Amino acid sequence: MPHGLEASRTLADRLLRRKVVFSLELTSTKQGGIRYILRVPEQDTATFEHAILSYLPDAKLRRVEDYLPIEGQGRVLEIKQTGHFAYPLHTQLSLQEHDPMAYLTGSMTKLSPDELIGFQIVTSPVRLREARIIANRMMHNDELVIPARAMVLIPSF
């Protein structure tokens, strides 16, 4: 879907090199609990709503006011991947045993009344030649993401 938004930009946006940018956010406060927030440009709201509801028909969507406090309060940490972008940070063989979202949401509970915690991913669609090559290799089993040490089979009796 994001690539469709990139392809449908206006001529002015393409000439001015304006990018399609949206933000996926997971926020938590003691009063509001944990919320999933998607920040998108106003003109793309209907497209995102349709895409989410077609995938999750029971989802309840509503527009909300900005939850962030006055600027200057808080801290922003930027985490950058050092390895190649096409490979996972860590291979997860069983998400039932180690759910990454459970770790994240677990840290968002038991907040003080004046605390707010947020996890934000700002993303923009890009088309990289290298990504197409890697995707093609993976589709033809030329490139395996799972490291050899993780492929040890242990019989169960």
Backbone torsions as a table, in degrees:
resi	resn	phi	psi	omega
1	MET	NA	-46.6	-179.4
2	PRO	-59.2	-33.9	178.7
3	HIS	-67.8	-31.0	175.0
4	GLY	-64.6	-37.5	177.0
5	LEU	-66.6	-37.1	179.0
6	GLU	-64.8	-41.6	-177.5
7	ALA	-71.8	-24.7	-175.9
8	SER	-97.9	18.1	178.2
9	ARG	-66.2	154.3	179.1
10	THR	-72.7	164.1	178.5
11	LEU	-60.4	-41.3	179.5
12	ALA	-61.5	-42.5	178.6
13	ASP	-63.8	-39.1	178.6
14	ARG	-68.4	-42.4	179.7
15	LEU	-66.4	-36.7	179.3
16	LEU	-85.9	1.7	178.3
17	ARG	56.5	39.8	175.2
18	ARG	-78.9	131.5	-178.6
19	LYS	-93.5	153.6	170.5
20	VAL	-82.7	118.8	-178.0
21	VAL	-130.3	136.2	172.4
22	PHE	-144.4	161.8	-172.2
23	SER	-125.7	131.8	175.2
24	LEU	-104.6	123.4	-173.2
25	GLU	-130.9	142.2	173.9
26	LEU	-122.3	115.9	-175.1
27	THR	-124.9	157.8	178.4
28	SER	-150.3	138.4	170.1
29	THR	-136.1	161.3	178.3
30	LYS	-62.0	-42.5	-177.2
31	GLN	-74.5	-41.7	-173.3
32	GLY	-93.7	-14.0	-176.7
33	GLY	72.2	-163.3	-178.6
34	ILE	-88.8	131.2	179.7
35	ARG	-130.7	147.2	173.1
36	TYR	-101.3	125.0	-177.5
37	ILE	-126.0	137.5	177.4
38	LEU	-121.0	116.2	178.0
39	ARG	-97.6	120.2	-179.9
40	VAL	-135.8	156.4	174.7
41	PRO	-59.8	145.2	-176.8
42	GLU	-51.8	-42.1	-176.9
43	GLN	-69.1	-15.2	-179.4
44	ASP	-103.5	2.1	-175.7
45	THR	-58.4	-47.8	-177.8
46	ALA	-62.3	-38.4	179.3
47	THR	-62.3	-45.7	179.5
48	PHE	-66.5	-43.3	179.0
49	GLU	-58.8	-44.8	179.7
50	HIS	-62.9	-43.9	-178.6
51	ALA	-63.8	-43.0	-179.5
52	ILE	-66.7	-45.6	-178.5
53	LEU	-69.2	-27.1	176.7
54	SER	-72.8	-27.8	178.5
55	TYR	-87.9	-39.3	-179.6
56	LEU	-126.6	81.9	-174.6
57	PRO	-58.9	-26.5	-178.4
58	ASP	-88.3	0.2	-179.4
59	ALA	-65.9	143.7	176.5
60	LYS	-109.8	118.4	-177.3
61	LEU	-112.1	142.1	173.2
62	ARG	-153.0	152.3	177.7
63	ARG	-83.7	137.2	-177.9
64	VAL	-128.0	160.5	175.2
65	GLU	-75.8	161.5	178.7
66	ASP	-60.6	130.7	-177.2
67	TYR	-90.8	-11.5	-174.3
68	LEU	-72.1	142.1	177.7
69	PRO	-73.9	-176.9	179.5
70	ILE	-57.0	140.4	-179.8
71	GLU	-57.5	152.2	178.6
72	GLY	95.7	-12.5	177.0
73	GLN	-103.9	130.3	176.7
74	GLY	108.5	-176.1	-176.0
75	ARG	-136.9	145.7	175.8
76	VAL	-119.6	126.5	176.8
77	LEU	-111.9	132.7	177.2
78	GLU	-108.7	128.6	179.5
79	ILE	-115.2	129.3	-177.2
80	LYS	-121.8	136.0	179.0
81	GLN	-75.6	131.1	-179.4
82	THR	-90.4	-26.7	-179.9
83	GLY	-82.8	-175.7	-179.8
84	HIS	-65.3	140.2	-174.6
85	PHE	-64.3	-24.1	-173.7
86	ALA	-80.9	-11.3	-177.2
87	TYR	-107.8	150.1	-178.4
88	PRO	-68.9	156.6	174.3
89	LEU	-63.8	-38.6	179.6
90	HIS	-152.2	132.4	179.9
91	THR	-74.4	126.8	178.2
92	GLN	-106.3	110.9	179.4
93	LEU	-83.0	-29.3	-179.9
94	SER	-139.2	103.3	179.5
95	LEU	-71.9	-16.9	176.6
96	GLN	-70.5	-30.8	179.5
97	GLU	-83.9	-38.2	-175.3
98	HIS	-134.0	85.8	-179.0
99	ASP	-85.5	113.1	-178.8
100	PRO	-59.0	-35.3	179.0
101	MET	-67.8	-32.1	178.5
102	ALA	-65.3	-38.5	176.8
103	TYR	-63.4	-44.8	-177.9
104	LEU	-66.0	-50.3	-178.9
105	THR	-69.5	-27.9	176.4
106	GLY	-62.5	-34.3	179.0
107	SER	-77.1	-9.3	-178.0
108	MET	-98.7	8.4	179.5
109	THR	-103.6	169.1	178.4
110	LYS	56.4	47.8	177.9
111	LEU	-87.6	156.6	172.8
112	SER	-75.4	160.3	-178.6
113	PRO	-58.2	-27.5	-178.1
114	ASP	-97.6	7.7	-177.3
115	GLU	-98.7	148.0	174.3
116	LEU	-138.4	133.1	176.1
117	ILE	-126.5	139.3	-179.0
118	GLY	-141.0	146.2	174.8
119	PHE	-122.6	121.6	-174.1
120	GLN	-127.4	134.8	172.6
121	ILE	-119.5	118.2	177.0
122	VAL	-99.4	126.6	-173.7
123	THR	-135.8	155.1	178.1
124	SER	-146.9	135.0	-179.0
125	PRO	-69.7	138.8	174.9
126	VAL	-137.4	158.4	175.5
127	ARG	-120.7	112.2	-180.0
128	LEU	-111.6	134.7	178.3
129	ARG	-59.8	-42.4	-179.3
130	GLU	-60.6	-39.4	179.4
131	ALA	-65.9	-39.4	177.8
132	ARG	-63.5	-40.8	179.6
133	ILE	-63.6	-46.0	-180.0
134	ILE	-64.8	-43.0	179.1
135	ALA	-60.6	-41.8	178.5
136	ASN	-63.5	-42.4	178.6
137	ARG	-62.8	-42.1	-179.4
138	MET	-65.7	-37.9	179.3
139	MET	-65.5	-26.1	-179.7
140	HIS	-104.1	16.8	178.8
141	ASN	57.5	27.2	175.7
142	ASP	-84.7	-17.8	-174.6
143	GLU	-134.2	118.2	179.1
144	LEU	-105.9	133.8	179.9
145	VAL	-82.8	-34.1	-176.4
146	ILE	-74.2	124.6	179.6
147	PRO	-67.1	154.4	-176.1
148	ALA	-58.3	-36.8	-178.3
149	ARG	-63.6	-23.5	-178.6
150	ALA	-85.2	-5.7	-175.1
151	MET	-98.0	16.2	177.6
152	VAL	-73.2	128.4	-179.4
153	LEU	-99.6	130.3	178.7
154	ILE	-116.8	116.5	-179.4
155	PRO	-68.8	143.9	176.2
156	SER	-112.5	138.1	-178.3
157	PHE	-114.5	NA	NA
